[in-house]
Amino acid sequence: MACCGVSCLCSKMNQQQGRSSSGLPPRTLLLLPLLLLLYLPLWSQQAEAVVHSSFRRLSGREKKEMQKEILSILGLPGRPRPHPPLRPPSSAPLFMLDLYHAMSVDGEDDGNEIIVNGPGVGKFPGTTQVNHAALPTLSTHTPPLGTVVSEADTVMSFVNLVEQERDLLQPRPYWKEFRFDLTPLPQGETVTAAEFRIYKTLTMGQRANRTLHISVYEIQRENRHREPELVLLDMQSVPAGQEGWLAFDVTAASNHWLLHPRSNLGIRLYVETEEDRSLSAGWIGLVGRRGPRSKQPFMVTFFRESQVPCRPPRAVKPHPRKKKLKYDLPVPSIHNRSPANNGGQPCKKHELYVSFSDLGWKDWVLAPTGYSAYYCDGECFYPLGSCMNATNHALIQQVVHLLKPDEVPKACCAPTKLSPISVLFYDDNNNVILKKHRNMVVKTCGCL
């Protein structure tokens, strides 16, 4: 009988040397750990080869078809081609990564079985690999979990493009302006919430117990020789000694810009003391474009689909209908229709993993690297047991199929429960988008 691995070596050594009380000579016992270390990698490689032997590489045509189909599901006309982002990552992508993980931990994406320990996790395009553990998770960004996030279908972040200010060298009141390009807003979606986020650091010379009033206005109309028309969006009172992210509600401005894109003139920020004294934003520690990349101001907007879009149906060639018989068919035997007798497997869920990395999308898909979609396959045998999750309609259809197999098809194995996944990706303008897609993961299968 042939032997292999450690057992083979041990057998040969036992034949050459005397056995100890434990069945192996002392020298063999000392060598066993070393032999295990040498052979375990070989076994793991063999096991890995067995696991991946059932998968095959997609052809170029198949890959293009799959890419086209997934892009259609994502609501993208084509593959985004963002510019390689600078290092280190700016505040907006970091916030979106925090939000993505917070939604997963919070259970919003039940069934989003993401492989988070594989290669490429947390990788920013054009840079070295970044481990999620090295990123700030719900530390200072504090994503707004709750109803707004759970009801949102799309979350977009926008970086600050233009920054102007009236500082200490100019007459009061001091102010600071920010502008964001919201032109790539998704079609067919409404804004449910929008936030302007700016980081406040500790500054020297400030009394910690001093209260500061920070107001954010929408610039609705600019005038050449006088102050522009402003509409108050939000105001917060914060202690001068506070450090961290400040979030201001700018939902009204986002809705206005969504309806009238040319009216987007940005927002203006004012800082005042309790004595109505105007202060410079930089003097109290508000970080602007020249600050650290991880603390630069940005805007985040939450969207919800106005209505679920209907995808155009695929053209399917109809099958010729058979001539209906005028007489009833004899009732066939319903015995001996078990899976064992028919040679088929009952309806159940099977593994199907979609890898964004294999599709060549590592440069614009931030997370996940892939997901387990699963699929349903198998036979719906009569009688339909409880393990098949059959509907009442399927039970009736299966009985009628037994009576008239040429007229009524059998019940089909199909998903009975689906769950969503979230995909975090860059668009062409390097804006980071978090999009939730419904009905992407099969949870249970049944006969329908």
Backbone hydrogen bonds in HBPLUS format (Angstrom, degrees):
<---DONOR---> <-ACCEPTOR-->    atom                        ^
c    i                          cat <-CA-CA->   ^        H-A-AA   ^      H-
h    n   atom  resd res      DA  || num        DHA   H-A  angle D-A-AA Bond
n    s   type  num  typ     dist DA aas  dist angle  dist       angle   num
A0008-CYS N   A0004-CYS O   3.29 MM   4  4.73 147.9  2.40 111.6 114.2     1
A0009-LEU N   A0005-GLY O   3.33 MM   4  6.71 161.7  2.36 149.1 153.1     2
A0010-CYS N   A0006-VAL O   2.85 MM   4  6.04 165.6  1.87 157.3 161.8     3
A0011-SER N   A0007-SER O   2.95 MM   4  6.03 149.4  2.04 139.0 147.2     4
A0012-LYS N   A0008-CYS O   3.06 MM   4  6.36 158.4  2.11 150.5 155.5     5
A0013-MET N   A0009-LEU O   2.95 MM   4  6.18 161.2  1.98 152.7 158.0     6
A0014-ASN N   A0010-CYS O   2.90 MM   4  6.04 147.1  2.01 143.2 152.1     7
A0015-GLN N   A0011-SER O   3.12 MM   4  6.37 140.5  2.28 139.7 149.5     8
A0015-GLN N   A0012-LYS O   3.17 MM   3  5.17 125.8  2.48  93.0 106.7     9
A0016-GLN N   A0012-LYS O   3.19 MM   4  6.49 143.5  2.33 142.7 151.9    10
A0017-GLN N   A0013-MET O   2.96 MM   4  6.05 144.9  2.09 147.2 156.0    11
A0023-GLY N   A0020-SER O   2.95 MM   3  5.13 159.5  1.99 106.8 113.3    12
A0028-THR N   A0025-PRO O   3.11 MM   3  5.37 122.2  2.46 104.1 117.9    13
A0029-LEU N   A0025-PRO O   3.13 MM   4  6.48 154.2  2.20 152.3 159.9    14
A0030-LEU N   A0026-PRO O   3.11 MM   4  6.42 147.0  2.22 145.8 154.1    15
A0031-LEU N   A0027-ARG O   3.08 MM   4  6.33 140.3  2.24 138.8 149.6    16
A0031-LEU N   A0028-THR O   3.08 MM   3  4.99 122.0  2.43  91.9 107.0    17
A0032-LEU N   A0028-THR O   2.95 MM   4  6.08 130.2  2.20 147.8 159.9    18
A0035-LEU N   A0031-LEU O   2.92 MM   4  6.17 160.2  1.96 159.6 166.2    19
A0036-LEU N   A0032-LEU O   2.89 MM   4  6.12 156.7  1.94 157.6 163.9    20
A0037-LEU N   A0033-PRO O   3.06 MM   4  6.30 155.9  2.12 145.0 150.8    21
A0038-LEU N   A0034-LEU O   3.05 MM   4  6.32 144.2  2.18 143.3 153.1    22
A0039-TYR N   A0035-LEU O   2.97 MM   4  6.18 150.8  2.06 148.8 156.1    23
A0040-LEU N   A0036-LEU O   2.87 MM   4  5.74 150.8  1.96 153.2 158.1    24
A0043-TRP N   A0039-TYR O   2.98 MM   4  6.30 157.6  2.03 154.7 161.1    25
A0044-SER N   A0040-LEU O   2.87 MM   4  6.12 160.9  1.91 157.7 162.9    26
A0045-GLN N   A0041-PRO O   2.94 MM   4  6.13 152.7  2.01 144.7 151.7    27
A0046-GLN N   A0042-LEU O   2.98 MM   4  6.23 156.8  2.03 146.2 152.6    28
A0047-ALA N   A0043-TRP O   2.81 MM   4  6.08 158.4  1.86 151.1 157.5    29
A0048-GLU N   A0044-SER O   2.82 MM   4  5.98 156.2  1.88 144.8 151.6    30
A0049-ALA N   A0045-GLN O   2.89 MM   4  6.08 151.4  1.97 143.4 151.3    31
A0050-VAL N   A0046-GLN O   3.00 MM   4  6.29 148.0  2.11 143.4 151.8    32
A0051-VAL N   A0047-ALA O   2.96 MM   4  6.27 154.8  2.03 148.6 155.2    33
A0052-HIS N   A0048-GLU O   3.02 MM   4  6.24 163.1  2.05 152.6 155.7    34
A0053-SER N   A0049-ALA O   2.97 MM   4  5.78 113.5  2.43 133.6 148.3    35
A0053-SER N   A0050-VAL O   3.35 MM   3  5.11 148.8  2.45  92.9 101.8    36
A0055-PHE N   A0052-HIS O   3.20 MM   3  5.48 161.1  2.23 108.0 113.7    37
A0063-LYS N   A0059-SER O   2.89 MM   4  6.09 159.4  1.93 155.7 161.3    38
A0064-LYS N   A0060-GLY O   3.08 MM   4  6.26 156.4  2.14 143.3 149.1    39
A0065-GLU N   A0061-ARG O   3.00 MM   4  6.25 158.0  2.05 148.8 154.8    40
A0066-MET N   A0062-GLU O   2.94 MM   4  6.16 158.6  1.99 148.7 154.4    41
A0067-GLN N   A0063-LYS O   2.84 MM   4  6.03 158.7  1.89 148.6 155.0    42
A0068-LYS N   A0064-LYS O   2.91 MM   4  6.07 161.4  1.95 148.0 152.9    43
A0069-GLU N   A0065-GLU O   3.01 MM   4  6.19 155.0  2.07 144.5 151.2    44
A0070-ILE N   A0066-MET O   2.95 MM   4  6.13 166.6  1.97 154.5 157.5    45
A0071-LEU N   A0067-GLN O   2.92 MM   4  6.03 160.7  1.96 150.4 156.1    46
A0072-SER N   A0068-LYS O   3.06 MM   4  6.20 147.9  2.17 138.2 146.6    47
A0073-ILE N   A0069-GLU O   3.06 MM   4  6.41 149.4  2.16 143.0 151.1    48
A0074-LEU N   A0070-ILE O   2.88 MM   4  6.16 151.8  1.96 148.3 156.5    49
A0076-LEU N   A0071-LEU O   2.91 MM   5  5.24 166.7  1.93 159.3 156.4    50
A0075-GLY N   A0072-SER O   3.13 MM   3  5.06 149.5  2.23  95.9 105.1    51
A0094-LEU N   A0090-SER O   3.37 MM   4  6.54 161.0  2.41 149.0 154.5    52
A0091-SER N   A0293-ARG O   2.91 MM 202  6.14 124.4  2.22 156.5 140.8    53
A0095-PHE N   A0091-SER O   2.88 MM   4  6.05 156.0  1.94 152.2 158.7    54
A0096-MET N   A0092-ALA O   3.00 MM   4  6.26 161.2  2.04 154.3 159.3    55
A0097-LEU N   A0093-PRO O   2.94 MM   4  6.14 151.9  2.02 147.0 154.2    56
A0098-ASP N   A0094-LEU O   2.97 MM   4  6.22 157.8  2.02 146.3 152.6    57
A0099-LEU N   A0095-PHE O   2.83 MM   4  6.12 156.1  1.88 149.5 156.7    58
A0100-TYR N   A0096-MET O   2.84 MM   4  6.01 155.1  1.90 144.0 150.8    59
A0101-HIS N   A0097-LEU O   3.02 MM   4  6.26 166.2  2.04 153.3 155.5    60
A0102-ALA N   A0098-ASP O   2.85 MM   4  5.98 154.5  1.91 147.4 155.8    61
A0103-MET N   A0099-LEU O   2.92 MM   4  6.08 156.1  1.98 149.3 154.5    62
A0104-SER N   A0100-TYR O   3.18 MM   4  6.44 150.1  2.28 140.5 148.4    63
A0105-VAL N   A0101-HIS O   2.87 MM   4  6.10 163.2  1.90 154.1 158.2    64
A0106-ASP N   A0102-ALA O   2.81 MM   4  5.83 150.8  1.89 143.4 152.3    65
A0108-GLU N   A0103-MET O   2.99 MM   5  5.40 148.3  2.10 166.4 166.7    66
A0107-GLY N   A0104-SER O   3.23 MM   3  5.31 153.4  2.30  98.0 106.0    67
A0112-ASN N   A0109-ASP O   2.92 MM   3  5.32 160.5  1.96 136.5 135.4    68
A0113-GLU N   A0111-GLY O   2.84 MM   2  5.45 124.6  2.15 111.3  94.5    69
A0114-ILE N   A0112-ASN O   2.91 MM   2  5.72 117.1  2.31 115.0  98.1    70
A0123-LYS N   A0120-GLY O   3.26 MM   3  5.24 144.3  2.39 131.5 123.0    71
A0127-THR N   A0124-PHE O   3.13 MM   3  5.67 140.0  2.30 147.1 143.6    72
A0134-ALA N   A0131-ASN O   2.86 MM   3  5.41 148.7  1.96 114.1 123.5    73
A0135-LEU N   A0132-HIS O   3.04 MM   3  5.26 156.9  2.09 107.1 114.5    74
A0145-LEU N   A0143-PRO O   2.89 MM   2  5.87 120.3  2.25 116.7 100.0    75
A0150-SER N   A0146-GLY O   3.00 MM   4  6.13 170.8  2.01 159.4 162.4    76
A0151-GLU N   A0147-THR O   3.00 MM   4  5.94 150.0  2.09 148.1 154.0    77
A0152-ALA N   A0149-VAL O   3.20 MM   3  5.19 147.7  2.31  99.4 108.9    78
A0153-ASP N   A0303-PHE O   2.78 MM 150  5.92 151.4  1.86 147.0 156.7    79
A0436-LYS N   A0153-ASP O   2.75 MM 283  5.05 172.8  1.75 153.0 155.6    80
A0154-THR N   A0303-PHE O   3.31 MM 149  5.06 166.8  2.33 126.2 127.3    81
A0303-PHE N   A0154-THR O   2.77 MM 149  5.06 164.6  1.79 165.5 164.5    82
A0155-VAL N   A0434-LEU O   2.70 MM 279  4.92 149.8  1.79 145.0 154.8    83
A0434-LEU N   A0155-VAL O   2.70 MM 279  4.92 168.7  1.71 155.8 159.8    84
A0156-MET N   A0301-THR O   2.94 MM 145  5.33 162.3  1.97 154.4 159.5    85
A0301-THR N   A0156-MET O   2.80 MM 145  5.33 161.7  1.84 158.0 164.3    86
A0157-SER N   A0432-VAL O   3.05 MM 275  5.57 152.6  2.13 157.7 166.0    87
A0158-PHE N   A0299-MET O   2.69 MM 141  5.07 155.9  1.75 153.8 158.8    88
A0299-MET N   A0158-PHE O   2.91 MM 141  5.07 161.2  1.94 149.8 155.2    89
A0161-LEU N   A0179-ARG O   2.91 MM  18  5.73 167.9  1.92 172.6 173.6    90
A0179-ARG N   A0162-VAL O   3.14 MM  17  5.15 126.0  2.45 147.0 148.6    91
A0164-GLN N   A0177-GLU O   3.26 MM  13  5.06 146.3  2.38 119.5 129.3    92
A0177-GLU N   A0164-GLN O   2.61 MM  13  5.06 173.5  1.61 159.6 161.7    93
A0166-ARG N   A0175-TRP O   2.92 MM   9  5.31 158.8  1.97 142.2 147.7    94
A0175-TRP N   A0166-ARG O   3.34 MM   9  5.31 142.5  2.49 124.1 134.6    95
A0170-GLN N   A0167-ASP O   3.08 MM   3  5.73 165.6  2.10 122.8 125.6    96
A0176-LYS N   A0269-LEU O   3.03 MM  93  5.17 143.0  2.17 139.2 149.3    97
A0269-LEU N   A0176-LYS O   2.75 MM  93  5.17 158.9  1.79 149.2 156.7    98
A0178-PHE N   A0267-ILE O   2.90 MM  89  5.44 158.1  1.95 154.0 159.8    99
A0267-ILE N   A0178-PHE O   2.89 MM  89  5.44 155.9  1.95 153.9 162.0   100
A0306-SER N   A0188-GLY O   3.02 MM 118  5.89 177.0  2.02 148.5 149.2   101
A0190-THR N   A0304-ARG O   2.90 MM 114  5.48 164.1  1.93 156.2 152.8   102
A0304-ARG N   A0190-THR O   2.92 MM 114  5.48 148.4  2.02 149.9 160.2   103
A0192-THR N   A0302-PHE O   2.89 MM 110  5.63 163.1  1.92 143.8 149.5   104
A0302-PHE N   A0193-ALA O   2.73 MM 109  5.17 175.9  1.73 163.7 162.5   105
A0250-VAL N   A0194-ALA O   2.97 MM  56  5.30 163.9  1.99 130.7 135.0   106
A0195-GLU N   A0300-VAL O   2.83 MM 105  5.38 163.4  1.85 160.6 166.4   107
A0300-VAL N   A0195-GLU O   2.96 MM 105  5.38 160.9  2.00 153.3 159.7   108
A0196-PHE N   A0248-PHE O   2.85 MM  52  5.09 155.9  1.91 143.6 151.7   109
A0248-PHE N   A0196-PHE O   2.88 MM  52  5.09 159.3  1.93 142.6 149.6   110
A0197-ARG N   A0298-PHE O   2.91 MM 101  5.56 171.7  1.91 168.7 170.8   111
A0298-PHE N   A0197-ARG O   3.11 MM 101  5.56 153.7  2.18 149.1 157.2   112
A0198-ILE N   A0246-LEU O   3.05 MM  48  5.42 156.8  2.10 149.5 156.5   113
A0246-LEU N   A0198-ILE O   2.85 MM  48  5.42 162.7  1.88 152.9 158.6   114
A0287-VAL N   A0199-TYR O   2.89 MM  88  5.58 166.0  1.91 164.6 169.1   115
A0200-LYS N   A0244-GLY O   2.90 MM  44  5.40 168.2  1.91 146.4 150.0   116
A0244-GLY N   A0200-LYS O   2.97 MM  44  5.40 157.5  2.02 146.2 152.5   117
A0201-THR N   A0285-GLY O   2.79 MM  84  4.71 165.0  1.82 128.9 132.8   118
A0210-ARG N   A0207-ARG O   3.04 MM   3  5.35 162.1  2.07 114.2 118.6   119
A0241-GLY N   A0208-ALA O   3.27 MM  33  3.96 144.7  2.40 123.1 113.2   120
A0240-ALA N   A0210-ARG O   2.66 MM  30  5.29 150.0  1.75 161.4 167.9   121
A0212-LEU N   A0238-VAL O   2.83 MM  26  5.36 169.4  1.84 157.0 160.7   122
A0238-VAL N   A0212-LEU O   2.88 MM  26  5.36 151.5  1.97 153.4 158.8   123
A0213-HIS N   A0272-GLU O   2.80 MM  59  5.17 178.4  1.80 164.8 164.9   124
A0272-GLU N   A0213-HIS O   2.92 MM  59  5.17 155.7  1.98 144.0 152.0   125
A0214-ILE N   A0236-GLN O   2.81 MM  22  5.34 169.9  1.82 167.8 167.7   126
A0236-GLN N   A0214-ILE O   2.88 MM  22  5.34 158.5  1.93 150.2 156.7   127
A0215-SER N   A0270-TYR O   2.94 MM  55  5.22 158.7  1.99 144.7 151.7   128
A0270-TYR N   A0215-SER O   2.91 MM  55  5.22 159.9  1.95 148.6 155.1   129
A0216-VAL N   A0234-ASP O   2.88 MM  18  5.45 162.1  1.92 170.9 169.9   130
A0233-LEU N   A0216-VAL O   2.87 MM  17  5.68 165.5  1.90 155.0 156.3   131
A0234-ASP N   A0216-VAL O   3.35 MM  18  5.45 158.7  2.40 141.6 145.5   132
A0217-TYR N   A0268-ARG O   2.80 MM  51  5.15 162.9  1.83 153.5 159.5   133
A0268-ARG N   A0217-TYR O   2.84 MM  51  5.15 154.7  1.90 140.4 148.8   134
A0218-GLU N   A0231-VAL O   2.80 MM  13  5.17 161.5  1.84 148.6 151.1   135
A0231-VAL N   A0218-GLU O   3.04 MM  13  5.17 148.2  2.14 139.3 149.0   136
A0219-ILE N   A0266-GLY O   3.13 MM  47  5.85 176.5  2.14 150.0 149.7   137
A0220-GLN N   A0229-GLU O   2.94 MM   9  5.58 158.4  1.99 158.1 162.9   138
A0229-GLU N   A0221-ARG O   2.80 MM   8  5.11 148.7  1.89 147.2 155.6   139
A0242-GLN N   A0239-PRO O   3.09 MM   3  5.41 166.0  2.11 116.1 117.7   140
A0254-SER N   A0250-VAL O   3.12 MM   4  6.43 158.4  2.17 151.0 157.1   141
A0255-ASN N   A0251-THR O   2.98 MM   4  6.26 161.3  2.02 156.7 160.9   142
A0256-HIS N   A0252-ALA O   3.05 MM   4  6.24 153.8  2.12 143.3 150.8   143
A0257-TRP N   A0253-ALA O   2.86 MM   4  6.11 159.2  1.90 152.7 158.1   144
A0258-LEU N   A0254-SER O   2.85 MM   4  5.99 141.5  2.00 142.2 153.3   145
A0259-LEU N   A0255-ASN O   3.13 MM   4  6.36 151.8  2.21 144.3 149.9   146
A0260-HIS N   A0256-HIS O   2.84 MM   4  5.95 152.4  1.92 146.4 155.4   147
A0263-SER N   A0260-HIS O   2.98 MM   3  5.55 156.5  2.04 118.6 126.1   148
A0264-ASN N   A0261-PRO O   3.28 MM   3  5.75 161.6  2.32 116.1 117.4   149
A0265-LEU N   A0263-SER O   2.95 MM   2  5.89 108.9  2.47 116.6 100.2   150
A0279-LEU N   A0271-VAL O   2.91 MM   8  5.37 164.3  1.93 143.3 144.0   151
A0273-THR N   A0277-ARG O   2.95 MM   4  5.20 143.4  2.09 133.1 144.4   152
A0276-ASP N   A0273-THR O   3.00 MM   3  5.16 150.5  2.09 115.0 114.6   153
A0283-TRP N   A0280-SER O   3.14 MM   3  5.13 123.3  2.48  93.8 108.2   154
A0286-LEU N   A0281-ALA O   3.02 MM   5  5.41 157.8  2.07 157.5 150.6   155
A0285-GLY N   A0282-GLY O   3.18 MM   3  5.10 154.9  2.25  98.5 106.1   156
A0291-GLY N   A0288-GLY O   3.17 MM   3  5.53 164.1  2.19 112.1 116.5   157
A0295-LYS N   A0292-PRO O   2.93 MM   3  5.39 161.5  1.96 116.6 122.7   158
A0341-ASN N   A0338-SER O   3.13 MM   3  5.39 121.6  2.49 102.5 115.9   159
A0342-ASN N   A0338-SER O   3.04 MM   4  6.27 158.5  2.09 156.8 163.3   160
A0343-GLY N   A0339-PRO O   2.87 MM   4  5.71 126.4  2.16 140.9 151.7   161
A0379-GLU N   A0345-GLN O   2.75 MM  34  5.99 166.7  1.76 156.3 160.0   162
A0347-CYS N   A0379-GLU O   3.03 MM  32  5.10 128.2  2.31 146.1 135.2   163
A0348-LYS N   A0377-ASP O   3.11 MM  29  5.92 157.6  2.16 140.3 143.7   164
A0377-ASP N   A0348-LYS O   3.19 MM  29  5.92 164.8  2.22 163.2 166.3   165
A0350-HIS N   A0375-TYR O   2.76 MM  25  5.34 159.8  1.80 162.9 169.2   166
A0375-TYR N   A0350-HIS O   3.06 MM  25  5.34 143.9  2.20 137.4 143.9   167
A0373-ALA N   A0352-LEU O   2.73 MM  21  5.45 135.0  1.93 160.0 175.0   168
A0374-TYR N   A0352-LEU O   3.14 MM  22  4.30 165.2  2.16 123.8 127.3   169
A0354-VAL N   A0371-TYR O   2.91 MM  17  5.50 168.7  1.92 167.4 164.0   170
A0371-TYR N   A0354-VAL O   2.94 MM  17  5.50 148.4  2.04 146.3 155.3   171
A0356-PHE N   A0369-THR O   2.87 MM  13  5.47 139.6  2.03 130.7 143.0   172
A0361-TRP N   A0356-PHE O   3.15 MM   5  5.60 160.3  2.19 156.8 157.8   173
A0360-GLY N   A0357-SER O   2.97 MM   3  5.24 160.2  2.01 109.6 115.2   174
A0364-TRP N   A0361-TRP O   3.30 MM   3  5.84 158.4  2.35 113.0 118.4   175
A0365-VAL N   A0361-TRP O   3.01 MM   4  5.87 156.4  2.07 164.5 170.6   176
A0426-TYR N   A0364-TRP O   2.85 MM  62  5.12 153.9  1.92 146.6 155.4   177
A0366-LEU N   A0424-LEU O   2.72 MM  58  5.36 139.0  1.88 139.0 151.6   178
A0367-ALA N   A0424-LEU O   3.23 MM  57  5.14 158.9  2.28 135.2 137.6   179
A0424-LEU N   A0367-ALA O   2.75 MM  57  5.14 177.1  1.75 167.8 168.4   180
A0442-VAL N   A0373-ALA O   3.00 MM  69  6.11 175.6  2.00 156.7 156.9   181
A0388-MET N   A0385-GLY O   3.18 MM   3  5.70 161.8  2.21 112.1 117.7   182
A0389-ASN N   A0386-SER O   3.24 MM   3  5.60 169.4  2.25 113.4 115.8   183
A0447-CYS N   A0388-MET O   3.07 MM  59  6.08 132.2  2.30 154.1 165.8   184
A0391-THR N   A0447-CYS O   3.37 MM  56  6.76 152.8  2.45 175.7 174.9   185
A0395-LEU N   A0391-THR O   3.05 MM   4  6.43 150.8  2.14 148.2 156.1   186
A0396-ILE N   A0392-ASN O   3.07 MM   4  6.40 162.0  2.10 151.9 155.4   187
A0397-GLN N   A0393-HIS O   2.83 MM   4  6.02 164.0  1.85 151.3 156.6   188
A0398-GLN N   A0394-ALA O   2.87 MM   4  5.95 153.2  1.94 144.9 151.6   189
A0399-VAL N   A0395-LEU O   3.18 MM   4  6.43 153.8  2.25 143.6 149.8   190
A0400-VAL N   A0396-ILE O   2.96 MM   4  6.25 165.4  1.98 157.0 160.9   191
A0401-HIS N   A0397-GLN O   2.84 MM   4  5.98 148.1  1.94 143.4 152.9   192
A0402-LEU N   A0398-GLN O   3.14 MM   4  6.40 145.4  2.27 138.9 146.7   193
A0402-LEU N   A0399-VAL O   3.15 MM   3  5.22 122.4  2.50  95.0 108.8   194
A0403-LEU N   A0399-VAL O   3.25 MM   4  6.64 141.1  2.41 139.4 149.7   195
A0403-LEU N   A0400-VAL O   3.04 MM   3  5.01 123.2  2.37  93.3 108.2   196
A0404-LYS N   A0400-VAL O   2.76 MM   4  6.01 159.3  1.81 156.2 162.3   197
A0407-GLU N   A0404-LYS O   3.17 MM   3  5.55 151.8  2.26 110.9 119.0   198
A0408-VAL N   A0404-LYS O   3.07 MM   4  6.07 168.0  2.08 169.1 171.9   199
A0448-LEU N   A0412-CYS O   2.77 MM  36  5.29 163.5  1.80 154.6 157.2   200
A0414-ALA N   A0446-GLY O   2.94 MM  32  5.71 167.9  1.95 168.5 170.0   201
A0446-GLY N   A0414-ALA O   2.95 MM  32  5.71 155.5  2.01 157.1 163.9   202
A0416-THR N   A0444-THR O   2.93 MM  28  5.61 165.9  1.95 133.4 138.1   203
A0443-LYS N   A0417-LYS O   2.78 MM  26  5.28 165.5  1.80 152.4 151.7   204
A0444-THR N   A0417-LYS O   3.40 MM  27  5.25 155.9  2.47 130.0 132.6   205
A0419-SER N   A0441-VAL O   2.87 MM  22  5.12 148.6  1.97 140.9 151.1   206
A0440-MET N   A0419-SER O   2.96 MM  21  6.00 148.0  2.06 138.7 145.8   207
A0441-VAL N   A0419-SER O   2.97 MM  22  5.12 156.3  2.02 153.3 155.5   208
A0421-ILE N   A0437-HIS O   3.03 MM  16  5.53 147.8  2.14 146.7 155.0   209
A0437-HIS N   A0421-ILE O   2.81 MM  16  5.53 174.0  1.82 175.4 176.7   210
A0423-VAL N   A0435-LYS O   2.90 MM  12  5.42 160.5  1.94 150.4 154.9   211
A0435-LYS N   A0423-VAL O   2.97 MM  12  5.42 169.1  1.98 154.1 154.1   212
A0425-PHE N   A0433-ILE O   2.90 MM   8  5.42 161.8  1.94 154.5 159.7   213
A0433-ILE N   A0425-PHE O   2.78 MM   8  5.42 173.0  1.78 167.9 170.2   214
A0427-ASP N   A0431-ASN O   3.00 MM   4  5.56 142.2  2.15 148.3 160.0   215
A0430-ASN N   A0427-ASP O   3.09 MM   3  5.29 159.1  2.13 116.5 117.0   216
